Amino acid sequence: MPSSSPPARLERARPLLGTRVTVRVGGLAEAAGHAAIEAAFAEVARVQALMSFHQADSDLCRLNRQAAGGPTPIDALTFTTVEKALRLAAASDGAFDPTVGAAVVRAGALPEPVGAPPADPDATWRDVRLHGAARAVSFARPLRLDLCGIAKGFAVDLAVQALQAAGASSGCVNAGGDLRVFGTSESIALRTGAAVGEAAPVLELEEGAAASSGGLDEPASPLMAVHLAGARRRRLHGRFACVVAPECVWADGLTKVVLSRGARAAPALRAFGARAYALGPGRAWRSYAA
Amino acid sequence: MKAKLVFAPLAALSLVPAVAQAVTYLSPAQAQALMFPGVALKPDFRTLTPDQIAAVQRDSGVNVLTKEIKAWRAANGGWFILDEVVGKHEFITFALALDASGVVRDVEILDYRESYGDQVRNPAWRAQFTGKRHGSALKLAGDIKNISGATLSSKHITDGVRRLLSTYALVLAPRAT
């Protein structure tokens, strides 16, 4: 049977990054479409192998073991991700901080890395140093770098680039709610965890990325407790935030900034061309940096 | 970047079946063709004995829910195994591809069913919307195929894979008896 006519839609799903990652592609014939999807999954798997907190041989675990002792060379992809994490930390004045790992470990949501020096509880993102020429990272004091969400967002961006490089005219990559769309529009139900009245919030997204954080069921988890109410956190400004941005890496990281800063997250949102929809304690929806 | 937040009336909740996701990504035959391209697969279904079930549970730390093992042996020595896992919100059929030495090559999700949230399945919660009218202005760009919110973990699949690796080592592998 000739396979020159493109199928309506190809979609596949794999368990990656601790969640379900789905990849949809349009505008390619079946064999090419599956090849594009495999290339997209390969990008996500690459991020997982390099930046997993759970795999002892990942770049991330190596940094947590060694970087307090001096510059530790890492893969270009990991270096770029750390660079992006620090950029967001600076833009949000620390509301997003990739060094909350130690508190997350203390809360029991992540395992203590084997062989790492005890983390300094006062360490912040400012203690993470980039050495561009050597493509290395060092820590001014022992800490636990956690790229978790931002790496997931970045993986989505890389997967979308893989689909586009394969010639897809449309596509959607969704890593457990961190998603990015091109060439089509998608309706995304927002799981706020609350019965919010008579209408369910649905995000209509065309060309761009979205990520969400919070929700009634999530603040109870140790991870969110740390992200939102931990030592360096202030009062929670909202209980659910969805951020829309051109790139998924910023959408994911900015959700934490919106939840901890509320309206004061607007400058950081603008810096990345992003917009937020947040559900406040009074069940009112607010939009920031529109 | 173009985005807007709309509010879909839960009214008759005709939306909810669309929101409660039920997706078939691949049929077993499609998964076999993609995971073992050009390689012949021969069904080699097994029924675990009570002793084998106990051994797999001991080795993997994961409960065995069915004694039927849907396995195919590949001409190149690999294995294709179909399995199911059930989570709090989801029901998942997945396929595991092993190479000839029992190393995981790929995991593909074939079927996925997920509810939008507990409140949707809760009849009392749904009842508060029955009889309400549909919003007239609402027109979604398409079916709701995505959910964004608290991330669902893939722990159940990870556990399922660990259980199948124990099953392989204890039952399917050439050195197993």
Interface residues (C-beta under 8 A of the other chain):
Chain A: E11 R12 A13 R14 P15 L16 G18 T19 R20 T22 R24 H34 C172 N174 G176 G177 D178 L179 S185 E186 S187 I188 A189 L190 R191 T192 G193 A194 A195 E198 A199 A200 P201 V202 L203 E204 L205 E206 E207 G208 A210 A211 S212 G214 G215 D217 E218 S221 F240 C242 V244 A245 P246 G273 R275 Y277 W285 S287
Chain B: M1 K2 A3 K4 L5 V6 F7 A8 P9 L10 A11 L15 V19 V23 Y25 L26 L34 F94 D106 V107 E108 I109 Y112 Y116 G117 Q119 W125 Q128 F129 K132 G135 L140 A141 G142 D143 I144 K145 N146 I147 S148 G149 A150 T151 L152 S153 S154 K155 I157 T158 V161
